[in-house]
Amino acid sequence: MHTPTHPRPLQWIGSGKKNFILLPGIGDRKESYAELANLLAGDGNVYSFDLRGLGESDVQFNSYGPKETAMDVLAFIRKKNLNDV
């Protein structure tokens, strides 16, 4: 998944009514949470993605930071129509 408001790539595992979004810290990659994602996958959908400019994410964004991360996550939740996040 790649849109101007969402970094890529997205990793998704699990199934169920609950939804978990794992956000890596600065310098971390989505793979940093593989063990946690596997544990949570038994209880619901687990989504993880690299932050802007990190890991396998696009580096073509004009801005980076906490506000942009929050906007990316909110756009993702809305696009996927997620509840119980």
C-alpha positions in Angstrom: 0.0 0.0 0.0 1.4 3.4 -0.9 -0.4 6.7 -1.1 0.8 10.2 -0.5 -0.5 10.0 3.1 0.6 6.6 3.9 4.1 5.1 4.1 4.7 1.6 2.8 5.1 -1.3 2.9 2.4 -2.6 5.2 2.5 -5.9 7.0 -0.7 -7.6 8.1 -1.3 -10.8 9.9 -4.1 -12.4 12.0 -7.9 -12.1 11.8 -10.7 -11.2 14.1 -12.7 -8.2 15.3 -9.9 -6.5 17.1 -7.4 -4.4 15.3 -3.8 -3.6 16.4 -1.5 -1.1 14.8 2.1 -1.4 15.7 4.2 1.7 15.2 8.0 1.3 15.3 10.0 3.9 17.1 12.5 6.2 15.4 15.1 4.1 13.7 13.1 0.9 14.1 11.5 -1.1 11.3 8.2 -3.0 11.2 10.1 -6.2 11.6 11.1 -5.1 15.1 7.6 -6.1 16.3 7.4 -9.5 14.6 7.3 -11.4 17.8 4.6 -9.1 19.3 2.6 -9.2 16.1 2.6 -13.0 16.1 1.4 -13.0 19.7 -1.4 -10.5 19.0 -2.4 -12.2 15.7 -4.4 -14.8 17.8 -6.6 -12.0 19.0 -7.2 -10.0 15.9 -5.7 -8.2 12.9 -2.2 -6.8 13.3 -1.0 -4.1 11.0 2.6 -2.8 11.1 4.3 -0.4 8.7 7.6 1.4 8.4 7.5 5.1 9.3 8.1 7.7 6.6 11.7 7.5 5.3 12.6 4.5 7.4 12.9 0.8 6.6 11.3 0.1 3.2 9.1 3.2 3.3 9.2 5.8 0.6 11.7 8.7 1.1 9.8 11.1 -1.2 7.7 12.8 1.5 8.0 16.5 2.1 7.8 16.2 5.9 8.4 13.7 8.6 7.6 13.6 12.3 5.0 12.8 15.0 2.2 14.9 13.4 2.7 13.2 10.0 2.8 9.8 11.6 -0.5 10.5 13.4 -2.0 11.7 10.1 -0.8 8.6 8.3 -2.3 6.3 10.9 -5.6 8.1 11.0 -5.8 8.0 7.2 -5.0 4.3 7.3 -7.7 3.6 9.9 -10.2 5.6 7.8 -9.3 3.9 4.5 -9.6 0.5 6.0 -12.7 1.5 8.0 -11.2 -0.1 11.1 -13.0 -0.3 14.5 -11.7 -1.5 17.8 -8.2 -0.2 17.2 
